[in-house]
Amino acid sequence: MNKLHLKEVKLEELNSTMDTIYAVTGAFLVGGGVIILT
């Protein structure tokens, strides 16, 4: 049971990390687009 729970926690951490990466990438893309337009 403990190993299964640990796996679920690691998956949640991975998902939140991916969300952060996507958010940062999106921010860079939007920022780059604004710089290119101005």
C-alpha positions in Angstrom: 0.0 0.0 0.0 2.8 2.4 0.9 4.6 1.9 -2.4 1.4 2.5 -4.3 0.7 5.7 -2.4 4.3 6.8 -3.0 3.9 6.3 -6.7 0.7 8.4 -6.7 2.5 11.2 -4.9 5.3 11.1 -7.4 2.8 11.2 -10.3 1.1 14.2 -8.7 4.5 15.9 -8.3 5.4 15.1 -12.0 2.0 16.6 -13.1 2.5 19.8 -11.2 6.1 20.1 -12.5 4.8 19.7 -16.1 2.1 22.3 -15.4 4.8 24.7 -14.2 6.9 24.0 -17.3 3.9 24.6 -19.6 3.1 27.8 -17.8 6.6 29.1 -18.0 6.9 28.1 -21.7 3.6 29.8 -22.4 4.8 32.9 -20.7 8.0 32.9 -22.7 6.0 32.4 -26.0 3.6 35.2 -25.1 6.5 37.5 -24.0 8.4 36.7 -27.2 5.4 37.5 -29.3 4.9 40.8 -27.6 8.6 41.7 -28.1 8.4 40.7 -31.8 5.2 42.8 -32.3 6.6 46.0 -30.6 
